Amino acid sequence: MTPDKVDPREKERYIGEFYQAYKSKDVDIESARRLFEDTLYYAAMLTRDGKVDGMVAGRRIRPRIWCARLSAASAWMSVLC
């Protein structure tokens, strides 16, 4: 995912959803915005919403785990090392 492929309105919605889910864990809205500067968080939310089939992130799995927790139906994850 490259920054030019990010829909700003959708990104802001995802930031809001992420913030609502993690505000009880001391994540403020600005921290959520900083996390979403990394396009892997946006890509993970797209995967969670079923807008894309999957994502490849190498060893950087944290965005996928955090965003998968927001889903009512847990997504399958594969980790290849």
N, CA, C and O of each residue as an XYZ file, in Angstrom:
324
protein
N       0.851     -1.163      0.000
C       0.000      0.000      0.000
C       0.903      1.234      0.000
O       1.781      1.384      0.850
N       0.671      2.081     -0.943
C       1.438      3.320     -1.007
C       0.541      4.479     -0.567
O      -0.679      4.412     -0.721
N       1.134      5.529     -0.026
C       0.323      6.643      0.487
C      -0.638      7.244     -0.530
O      -1.686      7.757     -0.139
N      -0.322      7.200     -1.808
C      -1.216      7.782     -2.817
C      -2.490      6.957     -3.015
O      -3.429      7.433     -3.652
N      -2.544      5.745     -2.490
C      -3.723      4.885     -2.613
C      -4.677      5.037     -1.427
O      -5.749      4.432     -1.416
N      -4.305      5.825     -0.448
C      -5.102      5.984      0.778
C      -6.221      7.000      0.559
O      -5.967      8.127      0.134
N      -7.455      6.599      0.848
C      -8.607      7.496      0.794
C      -8.664      8.263      2.116
O      -8.884      7.649      3.160
N      -8.473      9.587      2.103
C      -8.400     10.363      3.352
C      -9.653     10.246      4.228
O      -9.545     10.201      5.453
N     -10.837     10.196      3.612
C     -12.071     10.082      4.411
C     -12.166      8.720      5.081
O     -12.543      8.614      6.248
N     -11.823      7.685      4.336
C     -11.853      6.338      4.893
C     -10.794      6.184      5.983
O     -11.040      5.552      7.010
N      -9.624      6.761      5.758
C      -8.555      6.711      6.758
C      -9.013      7.369      8.053
O      -8.770      6.837      9.136
N      -9.669      8.516      7.955
C     -10.134      9.215      9.152
C     -11.193      8.384      9.887
O     -11.230      8.373     11.117
N     -12.042      7.699      9.141
C     -13.039      6.817      9.766
C     -12.344      5.684     10.504
O     -12.716      5.349     11.629
N     -11.337      5.097      9.874
C     -10.596      4.013     10.508
C      -9.850      4.490     11.759
O      -9.780      3.779     12.761
N      -9.306      5.680     11.686
C      -8.633      6.245     12.861
C      -9.629      6.372     14.011
O      -9.310      6.040     15.153
N     -10.824      6.848     13.713
C     -11.861      6.982     14.731
C     -12.253      5.643     15.335
O     -12.408      5.529     16.551
N     -12.415      4.628     14.490
C     -12.761      3.291     14.981
C     -11.643      2.726     15.856
O     -11.894      2.145     16.912
N     -10.420      2.907     15.400
C      -9.267      2.413     16.147
C      -9.188      3.117     17.506
O      -8.978      2.477     18.537
N      -9.357      4.423     17.492
C      -9.321      5.195     18.737
C     -10.402      4.732     19.710
O     -10.125      4.545     20.895
N     -11.620      4.547     19.228
C     -12.715      4.106     20.095
C     -12.411      2.752     20.721
O     -12.740      2.517     21.884
N     -11.794      1.873     19.969
C     -11.489      0.533     20.471
C     -10.357      0.531     21.488
O     -10.340     -0.304     22.393
N      -9.418      1.448     21.352
C      -8.219      1.414     22.192
C      -8.078      2.597     23.157
O      -7.053      2.714     23.827
N      -9.073      3.464     23.241
C      -8.945      4.623     24.146
C      -8.845      4.191     25.603
O      -8.244      4.892     26.416
N      -9.425      3.049     25.939
C      -9.319      2.572     27.322
C      -7.922      2.034     27.632
O      -7.592      1.774     28.789
N      -7.107      1.870     26.594
C      -5.733      1.404     26.767
C      -4.736      2.549     26.564
O      -3.598      2.339     26.143
N      -5.193      3.755     26.873
C      -4.358      4.957     26.816
C      -3.887      5.326     25.411
O      -2.794      5.868     25.249
N      -4.694      5.040     24.404
C      -4.409      5.510     23.040
C      -5.292      6.728     22.810
O      -6.517      6.614     22.798
N      -4.672      7.900     22.628
C      -5.464      9.089     22.336
C      -5.584      9.253     20.818
O      -4.934      8.545     20.049
N      -6.413     10.184     20.413
C      -6.689     10.358     18.982
C      -5.428     10.723     18.206
O      -5.253     10.281     17.070
N      -4.555     11.519     18.799
C      -3.319     11.904     18.105
C      -2.370     10.702     17.969
O      -1.684     10.561     16.957
N      -2.337      9.855     18.974
C      -1.519      8.631     18.874
C      -2.050      7.733     17.764
O      -1.276      7.137     17.014
N      -3.366      7.640     17.663
C      -3.970      6.832     16.597
C      -3.610      7.421     15.231
O      -3.287      6.683     14.300
N      -3.665      8.727     15.116
C      -3.291      9.366     13.836
C      -1.836      9.082     13.481
O      -1.511      8.819     12.323
N      -0.960      9.139     14.491
C       0.463      8.840     14.227
C       0.639      7.392     13.779
O       1.428      7.119     12.875
N      -0.080      6.470     14.394
C       0.011      5.064     13.977
C      -0.417      4.904     12.525
O       0.201      4.153     11.770
N      -1.478      5.610     12.131
C      -2.012      5.469     10.780
C      -1.181      6.201      9.725
O      -1.503      6.139      8.539
N      -0.116      6.892     10.140
C       0.842      7.407      9.161
C       1.568      6.232      8.506
O       2.071      6.343      7.388
N       1.614      5.117      9.214
C       2.139      3.870      8.671
C       1.006      3.214      7.891
O      -0.007      2.840      8.483
N       1.152      3.068      6.592
C       0.063      2.556      5.752
C      -0.323      1.117      6.084
O      -1.365      0.646      5.629
N       0.489      0.409      6.863
C       0.114     -0.950      7.244
C      -1.143     -0.963      8.115
O      -1.926     -1.911      8.048
N      -1.346      0.063      8.920
C      -2.558      0.123      9.743
C      -3.782      0.304      8.848
O      -4.808     -0.341      9.063
N      -3.681      1.170      7.855
C      -4.776      1.374      6.904
C      -5.042      0.077      6.144
O      -6.196     -0.318      5.978
N      -3.990     -0.582      5.687
C      -4.143     -1.840      4.954
C      -4.774     -2.919      5.832
O      -5.593     -3.707      5.360
N      -4.394     -2.953      7.106
C      -4.982     -3.934      8.020
C      -6.476     -3.678      8.213
O      -7.258     -4.625      8.307
N      -6.870     -2.428      8.273
C      -8.291     -2.109      8.413
C      -9.055     -2.454      7.140
O     -10.197     -2.910      7.207
N      -8.439     -2.240      5.982
C      -9.076     -2.654      4.728
C      -9.290     -4.160      4.712
O     -10.328     -4.642      4.259
N      -8.307     -4.899      5.207
C      -8.415     -6.353      5.279
C      -9.523     -6.740      6.252
O     -10.333     -7.620      5.959
N      -9.558     -6.093      7.388
C     -10.589     -6.368      8.390
C     -11.988     -6.156      7.827
O     -12.905     -6.924      8.118
N     -12.149     -5.109      7.017
C     -13.445     -4.801      6.417
C     -13.770     -5.648      5.192
O     -14.865     -5.547      4.639
N     -12.828     -6.480      4.768
C     -13.063     -7.331      3.596
C     -12.950     -6.597      2.275
O     -13.389     -7.108      1.245
N     -12.365     -5.399      2.287
C     -12.198     -4.626      1.049
C     -11.007     -5.102      0.234
O     -10.922     -4.844     -0.966
N     -10.095     -5.795      0.890
C      -8.989     -6.468      0.216
C      -8.894     -7.862      0.810
O      -9.361     -8.099      1.924
N      -8.296     -8.779      0.075
C      -8.249    -10.168      0.519
C      -7.168    -10.453      1.549
O      -7.280    -11.416      2.308
N      -6.128     -9.639      1.587
C      -5.049     -9.893      2.523
C      -3.975     -8.838      2.381
O      -4.096     -7.894      1.601
N      -2.929     -9.023      3.151
C      -1.817     -8.084      3.094
C      -0.529     -8.826      3.397
O      -0.529     -9.848      4.085
N       0.552     -8.305      2.883
C       1.880     -8.859      3.136
C       2.660     -7.783      3.860
O       2.766     -6.652      3.386
N       3.208     -8.144      5.017
C       3.880     -7.127      5.815
C       5.231     -7.577      6.325
O       5.838     -6.868      7.127
N       5.718     -8.700      5.906
C       6.992     -9.172      6.415
C       6.903     -9.458      7.895
O       5.962    -10.109      8.348
N       7.852     -8.988      8.641
C       7.869     -9.255     10.082
C       7.042     -8.258     10.890
O       6.892     -8.419     12.101
N       6.512     -7.245     10.242
C       5.752     -6.211     10.960
C       4.299     -6.646     11.065
O       3.479     -6.283     10.221
N       3.979     -7.409     12.078
C       2.655     -7.997     12.229
C       1.747     -7.202     13.174
O       0.533     -7.401     13.159
N       2.306     -6.312     13.990
C       1.507     -5.591     14.992
C       0.265     -4.914     14.413
O      -0.808     -5.070     14.995
N       0.342     -4.166     13.298
C      -0.876     -3.536     12.780
C      -1.972     -4.554     12.493
O      -3.148     -4.297     12.752
N      -1.591     -5.692     11.964
C      -2.584     -6.707     11.616
C      -3.252     -7.258     12.875
O      -4.467     -7.454     12.897
N      -2.480     -7.502     13.901
C      -3.039     -8.039     15.138
C      -3.963     -7.020     15.797
O      -5.078     -7.362     16.189
N      -3.514     -5.776     15.923
C      -4.340     -4.755     16.574
C      -5.648     -4.531     15.838
O      -6.702     -4.417     16.465
N      -5.592     -4.468     14.523
C      -6.802     -4.178     13.749
C      -7.706     -5.399     13.639
O      -8.924     -5.250     13.535
N      -7.144     -6.589     13.659
C      -7.963     -7.807     13.613
C      -8.811     -7.921     14.870
O      -9.917     -8.458     14.818
N      -8.317     -7.429     15.988
C      -9.082     -7.476     17.238
C     -10.363     -6.657     17.158
O     -11.293     -6.885     17.932
N     -10.422     -5.720     16.243
C     -11.600     -4.875     16.111
C     -12.728     -5.579     15.376
O     -13.865     -5.106     15.384
N     -12.431     -6.689     14.752
C     -13.405     -7.403     13.944
C     -14.237     -8.339     14.813
O     -13.712     -9.006     15.705
N     -15.529     -8.380     14.544
C     -16.405     -9.300     15.273
C     -16.048    -10.747     14.939
O     -16.051    -11.616     15.811
N     -15.747    -10.986     13.695
C     -15.317    -12.322     13.263
C     -13.818    -12.252     13.016
O     -13.368    -11.566     12.098
N     -13.057    -12.949     13.821
C     -11.596    -12.900     13.692
C     -11.166    -13.403     12.329
O     -11.669    -14.408     11.826
N     -10.230    -12.684     11.746
C      -9.694    -13.066     10.448
C      -8.569    -14.079     10.650
O      -7.900    -14.084     11.683
N      -8.379    -14.913      9.673
C      -7.267    -15.863      9.704
C      -5.990    -15.114      9.379
O      -5.967    -14.244      8.509
N      -4.939    -15.459     10.084
C      -3.648    -14.860      9.824
C      -2.625    -15.950      9.588
O      -2.636    -16.979     10.263
N      -1.766    -15.731      8.655
C      -0.665    -16.636      8.416
C       0.624    -15.864      8.625
O       0.775    -14.740      8.147
N       1.533    -16.467      9.329
C       2.825    -15.845      9.551
C       3.873    -16.800      9.018
O       4.000    -17.930      9.488
N       4.614    -16.339      8.044
C       5.682    -17.136      7.468
C       7.014    -16.569      7.931
O       7.303    -15.393      7.712
N       7.798    -17.375      8.549
C       9.101    -16.905      9.031
C      10.204    -17.599      8.275
O      11.381    -17.344      8.529
